[in-house]
Amino acid sequence: KGVHYNEWANFGRKDFEPVVAAYKELVEHFRCTGCAGFLYVAPARGPAEALRCSCMGINLNLVSRVKGRTVGQVSEITTY
């Protein structure tokens, strides 16, 4: 059984409060202001085609129009 020093194990509640607050703030940037749903990649299986929310208020197209294949950049942004 190994034993190692972990500085985080000695942190208290006050030490983690700013980390939790920053995480919550970051996560809110991935939520739609219209439906309050989180953004998700569609479809759930196969190549990614869009990053969207449930109400479709945010719909980021991830498919290149040139070759019809998924690319690493956003090719079209639709917001309502």
C-alpha positions in Angstrom: 0.0 0.0 0.0 1.5 3.3 -1.1 1.4 6.5 0.9 1.9 9.9 -0.8 1.7 13.5 0.2 -1.4 15.3 -1.2 -1.5 19.0 -0.4 -5.2 19.2 -1.4 -6.1 16.8 1.4 -5.2 19.5 3.9 -7.4 22.1 2.4 -10.5 23.2 4.2 -13.9 24.5 3.2 -12.6 28.1 2.8 -9.8 27.0 0.6 -12.3 25.3 -1.9 -15.0 28.0 -1.9 -13.2 30.1 -4.6 -12.6 26.9 -6.7 -16.3 25.9 -6.5 -17.4 29.5 -7.4 -15.1 29.6 -10.4 -16.3 26.2 -11.6 -20.0 27.2 -11.3 -19.3 30.4 -13.2 -17.6 28.5 -16.0 -20.4 25.9 -16.3 -23.0 28.7 -16.6 -21.4 29.8 -19.9 -22.6 26.4 -21.3 -26.2 27.1 -20.4 -28.9 28.6 -22.7 -30.5 31.8 -21.3 -33.7 30.9 -23.0 -34.5 27.4 -21.7 -31.8 27.2 -19.0 -30.6 23.9 -20.5 -27.0 22.9 -20.9 -25.5 22.8 -24.4 -24.9 19.3 -25.8 -23.4 17.8 -28.9 -25.8 16.3 -31.4 -26.2 13.6 -32.4 -25.4 11.6 -29.3 -23.6 8.9 -31.4 -21.5 9.3 -34.5 -19.8 12.4 -35.9 -20.7 15.7 -34.1 -23.0 17.8 -36.2 -24.1 20.6 -33.8 -23.7 22.1 -30.4 -27.2 23.1 -29.2 -29.6 23.4 -26.4 -33.1 21.9 -26.0 -35.1 24.8 -27.3 -32.7 25.3 -30.3 -32.1 28.9 -29.2 -28.4 28.1 -29.6 -27.4 25.9 -32.5 -23.8 25.9 -33.5 -23.2 24.0 -36.8 -20.1 21.8 -36.6 -20.3 20.5 -40.2 -18.3 22.1 -43.0 -20.4 23.1 -46.0 -17.5 22.5 -48.3 -17.2 18.8 -47.9 -20.1 17.9 -45.6 -17.8 16.5 -42.9 -17.2 17.5 -39.3 -14.4 19.9 -38.8 -12.7 21.3 -35.7 -14.2 24.8 -36.1 -17.6 26.4 -36.0 -18.8 27.0 -39.6 -22.1 28.6 -38.8 -23.7 30.1 -35.7 -27.5 30.3 -35.3 -29.0 32.0 -32.3 -32.6 33.1 -31.8 
